[in-house]
């Protein structure tokens, strides 16, 4: 067998049986191997940002890495923005990038570029296979890296001759000896802090803590001790909805975050980062915690936060009896005009049991959390890297990972345009994704940021760089162009109806919410 | 004035008065400065690949750099593929990328990444401004780098606080002392080669040689000496059409290139590269020249090839009288079915005087050169870097540079989907671009490459990675979604009619050629 076949067989044997791809010439032997090796599902994207974002969404829902297949340096470059988001979410991806044949690189043909240099900023593991007999072992090492604790973006660069030359066969993925765990000492310290001054202690959680069970443990700890539990501003995935512990998040806006955080003398980090502003602004702090506030890390990314929370609850004798009953929240379908409140209410009512919510709603969605806390149980996925064009690919990959669950992708009109090609892959694969585009015809977040950075009142020419209303984007036409049925809504009643139908029907749908 | 204003004023004073942009928070002060500084035209793109490709197209037509404005590492990453193409075409671009405030970078906020690391592979000049008082001088240095010989991608990274802090004012662009010239010795050597064995000598031309006058000089030299003049496979810009010297290009397909090149004992390079295969293939050579063929470089990128050709023509006593009369070629509008031949013929008939042809026609367009040699005089722009998603942004930038000329963008359906967002910018700016999409519903080039690399006959699953027919892309709907009128054609007559109307009307149009 050749190198490409040895790699595909190694991937499948190693449990990496989905490949999101946009291949080119240098990857044709890999494509050919698909017909020889059973068990690899290949999903084509028309743009590489779709491919890498889908691999991110797949990992978040499945917990194991998918592979990608990208064409040389520029193909990788097109996928980097969503690799950035995936890296910040600690998603594992076996990111395979074709390269010229080893002996061809020196000739500086048109597509030649420094692929390793491009890969490094958004990868934690980078390797170029030197020859066909190394490809399987390198692939196995990439799988191990992608699956490590914390998971990583592992970029494997594959010169074309390593794909077509003779190889030896499958390589086994090295057994991961480093099992996710936690530090009992760190849990002891957290317990002491909570014993001492729970009223001024924030348990700041994210990552693997945000399962239904992890949240329930945090809820018991809060009930027992009186500490506050909050989430970061953004999370890779969070269990939410009826019956689950609903935590507030640190607000994005500095002026809202500071008064909340100033109450805490201690912050216990559960995978979370020190609370830091998303951007810097003139005369505003970057670090959001109060002066003198002591930060203690209980778990880091890659550690077992649920086990650590179990231990912490045990040390504090916190049990299910300590949980304060949550207020019952009634869900009523909204009527009348569409605004941020009625949109949030309509979505909360429409969320089906076990839905996957992919959130790139930006300014429209800043109030989505409170009403949806009462919705049917669901998972909520957010952008950890801040690079827009995140949601439609992540929704695509989540739907591939979970064909029996409904994916609802919430996206601003500006954000939707970066990787709109996702819709085609959703149509091609018949994926159960409802894309809701919030069409306010402006990069509304930038209008806010313009104020935030103290740039004054935007004049006509500055406004031209923020507004995207000339011409108006017609998302229903764009969806039709890629084979996805869509409709536009202008009232809450229309939105309720469109959502109910889209959720009920199989396959992808798009709703343009005209605000 | 603050740093952002000092930069915008420096750009305008330095002749860089167009900015293609997709800004974010860290660039808001630059956007605010647009209202304070007259003379900067800002053109918004909905995706960064549109922005960088437009800057490439602008440079190719205008000969002076435009600027870009991109948002942090991921915004730059999204623009890298077309920066790659621009770099390979030796286009000059002042590529401005926002960064977190200097003091904020260390906090590792979500959008933090290694921007310099991302920039280096596709830039020849990279600098991060350290403070507001340095921004103007750094901007001036970036302009000088972008304008140098050969021109460069100059990436200037602008931490947010360097934009909002107080600065000193405008900086002057350093005078370029290194004027483009050529080596008289290299011309002497070329003259000697042509004196000695012109019948076995190939004058291989590209770059600045491909003006109407440069080509006329090459034609005289060929007429006088009997040498062969050919172009590379791809060129940044080539003067073509009726009355201009039409040169053949080295074929992309190795089996076609080898028999042509085996006749030559000498190759004189005029900015061209050694003839190298685009990709490597098993058991085929990378280097296409005959064994023992001697290669002599007469001019390099950045040198004055027209002056060198003048000198060479002078040394050889080649004059206009030496030119062999070209065969008259009749242009007849095609009828009947659409195929590669009738499509080429229809386009040749429709090209208006002084049109700008942007060519990403891939397999459909491999035969476009012969018939269009008889078309009205035009410029022909090609992809030098091989990264698809090139043409619609380049057409956009070319139209901004030359509002009085008609731009015709020829693009395969697969390629069109990478940067389809260009259409919106064309509609917004009312640009005179006719986009012709060749909808064969397959990455046809990959079907050929699959054979080329010896991967056998593609099975069903491999074919799935090459064909894009499920679902069918509706480019008329996509164009409508972005405010561009479009129509689909299925016969040569319909295509003739659609082309004639699209060329006659102002503003952007799209024609989907269903093959």
Contacts between the chains, C-beta under 8 A, distances in Angstrom:
chain1	res1	chain2	res2	distance
A	21	B	465	6.4
A	23	B	446	7.1
A	23	B	465	5.9
A	24	B	446	6.8
A	24	B	449	7.7
A	25	B	279	4.8
A	25	B	445	7.7
A	25	B	446	6.7
A	25	B	449	4.0
A	25	B	452	7.3
A	25	B	453	6.9
A	26	B	279	6.6
A	28	B	446	6.8
A	28	B	449	5.5
A	28	B	450	4.9
A	28	B	453	4.9
A	28	B	455	5.0
A	29	B	453	6.3
A	29	B	455	5.5
A	31	B	450	7.2
A	31	B	455	7.4
A	31	B	458	7.4
A	31	B	462	4.8
A	31	B	465	4.8
A	31	B	466	7.5
A	32	B	450	7.0
A	32	B	455	3.8
A	32	B	456	6.2
A	32	B	458	6.8
A	32	B	462	5.5
A	34	B	459	7.7
A	34	B	461	4.4
A	34	B	462	5.6
A	34	B	465	7.2
A	35	B	458	7.1
A	35	B	459	3.2
A	35	B	460	7.1
A	35	B	461	5.2
A	35	B	462	5.1
A	42	B	461	6.5
A	42	B	464	6.8
A	42	B	465	5.9
A	44	B	464	6.9
A	44	B	465	5.7
A	44	B	468	7.5
A	46	B	414	7.4
A	46	B	417	4.2
A	46	B	418	7.4
A	46	B	468	6.9
A	47	B	389	7.7
A	47	B	417	6.3
A	47	B	418	5.4
A	49	B	78	7.3
A	73	B	84	6.6
A	73	B	121	6.7
A	74	B	80	7.1
A	74	B	81	3.9
A	74	B	84	5.0
A	74	B	85	7.8
A	74	B	385	7.0
A	74	B	386	7.6
A	74	B	387	3.4
A	75	B	81	7.8
A	75	B	387	7.7
A	77	B	77	6.1
A	77	B	80	3.7
A	77	B	81	4.9
A	77	B	84	6.9
A	77	B	122	7.5
A	77	B	387	7.9
A	78	B	49	7.3
A	78	B	78	7.2
A	78	B	80	7.7
A	78	B	81	5.2
A	78	B	389	7.5
A	78	B	418	7.1
A	80	B	74	7.1
A	80	B	77	3.7
A	80	B	78	7.7
A	80	B	80	7.2
A	80	B	118	7.2
A	81	B	74	3.9
A	81	B	75	7.7
A	81	B	77	4.9
A	81	B	78	5.2
A	84	B	73	6.6
A	84	B	74	5.0
A	84	B	77	6.9
A	84	B	113	5.9
A	85	B	74	7.8
A	88	B	110	5.7
A	100	B	279	6.9
A	100	B	280	6.0
A	101	B	279	8.0
A	101	B	280	3.6
A	101	B	286	7.8
A	103	B	280	6.9
A	103	B	286	6.7
A	104	B	277	7.5
A	104	B	279	7.3
A	104	B	280	3.7
A	104	B	286	4.9
A	107	B	274	7.5
A	107	B	276	4.3
A	107	B	277	7.8
A	107	B	286	5.4
A	107	B	287	6.9
A	108	B	273	7.1
A	108	B	276	7.4
A	109	B	276	5.3
A	109	B	277	6.8
A	109	B	278	5.7
A	109	B	279	7.0
A	109	B	286	7.9
A	109	B	386	7.8
A	110	B	88	5.7
A	110	B	234	7.0
A	110	B	278	6.3
A	110	B	383	7.8
A	110	B	384	6.1
A	110	B	385	5.3
A	110	B	386	4.0
A	111	B	278	7.4
A	111	B	279	7.7
A	111	B	385	6.7
A	111	B	386	4.1
A	111	B	387	7.0
A	113	B	84	5.9
A	113	B	121	5.4
A	113	B	122	7.0
A	114	B	120	7.4
A	114	B	121	4.1
A	117	B	117	6.9
A	117	B	120	6.1
A	117	B	121	4.5
A	118	B	80	7.2
A	118	B	118	7.1
A	118	B	121	5.1
A	120	B	114	7.4
A	120	B	117	6.1
A	121	B	73	6.7
A	121	B	113	5.4
A	121	B	114	4.0
A	121	B	117	4.5
A	121	B	118	5.1
A	122	B	77	7.5
A	122	B	113	7.0
A	160	B	279	7.3
A	160	B	280	5.9
A	160	B	453	7.2
A	161	B	280	7.0
A	161	B	282	7.6
A	164	B	282	5.3
A	164	B	453	6.5
A	164	B	454	7.1
A	164	B	455	7.9
A	234	B	110	7.0
A	273	B	108	7.2
A	274	B	107	7.5
A	276	B	107	4.3
A	276	B	108	7.4
A	276	B	109	5.3
A	277	B	104	7.5
A	277	B	107	7.8
A	277	B	109	6.8
A	278	B	109	5.7
A	278	B	110	6.3
A	278	B	111	7.4
A	279	B	25	4.9
A	279	B	26	6.6
A	279	B	100	7.0
A	279	B	104	7.2
A	279	B	109	7.0
A	279	B	111	7.7
A	279	B	160	7.3
A	280	B	100	6.0
A	280	B	101	3.6
A	280	B	103	6.9
A	280	B	104	3.6
A	280	B	160	5.9
A	280	B	161	7.0
A	282	B	161	7.6
A	282	B	164	5.3
A	286	B	101	7.8
A	286	B	103	6.7
A	286	B	104	4.9
A	286	B	107	5.3
A	286	B	109	7.9
A	287	B	107	6.9
A	383	B	110	7.8
A	384	B	110	6.1
A	385	B	74	7.0
A	385	B	110	5.3
A	385	B	111	6.8
A	386	B	74	7.6
A	386	B	109	7.8
A	386	B	110	4.0
A	386	B	111	4.1
A	387	B	74	3.4
A	387	B	75	7.7
A	387	B	77	7.9
A	387	B	111	7.0
A	389	B	47	7.7
A	389	B	78	7.5
A	414	B	46	7.4
A	417	B	46	4.2
A	417	B	47	6.3
A	417	B	421	5.7
A	417	B	424	7.6
A	418	B	46	7.4
A	418	B	47	5.4
A	418	B	78	7.1
A	420	B	420	7.7
A	420	B	421	7.6
A	421	B	417	5.7
A	421	B	420	7.7
A	424	B	417	7.6
A	424	B	471	6.9
A	424	B	473	7.0
A	427	B	471	4.8
A	428	B	470	5.7
A	428	B	471	6.4
A	445	B	25	7.7
A	446	B	23	7.2
A	446	B	24	6.8
A	446	B	25	6.7
A	446	B	28	6.8
A	449	B	24	7.7
A	449	B	25	4.0
A	449	B	28	5.5
A	450	B	28	4.9
A	450	B	31	7.2
A	450	B	32	7.0
A	452	B	25	7.4
A	453	B	25	6.9
A	453	B	28	4.8
A	453	B	29	6.3
A	453	B	160	7.2
A	453	B	164	6.5
A	454	B	164	7.0
A	455	B	28	5.0
A	455	B	29	5.5
A	455	B	31	7.3
A	455	B	32	3.7
A	455	B	164	7.9
A	456	B	32	6.2
A	458	B	31	7.4
A	458	B	32	6.8
A	458	B	35	7.1
A	459	B	34	7.8
A	459	B	35	3.3
A	460	B	35	7.1
A	461	B	34	4.4
A	461	B	35	5.1
A	461	B	42	6.5
A	462	B	31	4.8
A	462	B	32	5.5
A	462	B	34	5.6
A	462	B	35	5.1
A	464	B	42	6.9
A	464	B	44	6.9
A	465	B	21	6.4
A	465	B	23	5.9
A	465	B	31	4.9
A	465	B	34	7.1
A	465	B	42	5.9
A	465	B	44	5.7
A	466	B	31	7.5
A	468	B	44	7.5
A	468	B	46	6.9
A	470	B	428	5.6
A	471	B	424	6.9
A	471	B	427	4.8
A	471	B	428	6.3
A	471	B	482	7.0
A	471	B	483	2.9
A	472	B	483	7.1
A	473	B	424	7.0
A	473	B	481	6.4
A	473	B	482	6.6
A	473	B	483	7.8
A	474	B	480	6.2
A	474	B	481	4.5
A	474	B	482	7.8
A	474	B	483	7.9
A	475	B	481	6.7
A	476	B	481	7.8
A	477	B	477	4.8
A	477	B	478	7.3
A	477	B	480	4.5
A	477	B	481	3.7
A	478	B	477	7.2
A	478	B	478	6.1
A	478	B	481	3.6
A	478	B	482	7.5
A	480	B	474	6.2
A	480	B	477	4.4
A	480	B	481	8.0
A	481	B	473	6.4
A	481	B	474	4.5
A	481	B	475	6.7
A	481	B	476	7.8
A	481	B	477	3.7
A	481	B	478	3.6
A	481	B	480	8.0
A	481	B	481	6.2
A	482	B	471	7.0
A	482	B	473	6.6
A	482	B	474	7.8
A	482	B	478	7.5
A	483	B	471	3.0
A	483	B	472	7.1
A	483	B	473	7.9
A	483	B	474	7.9
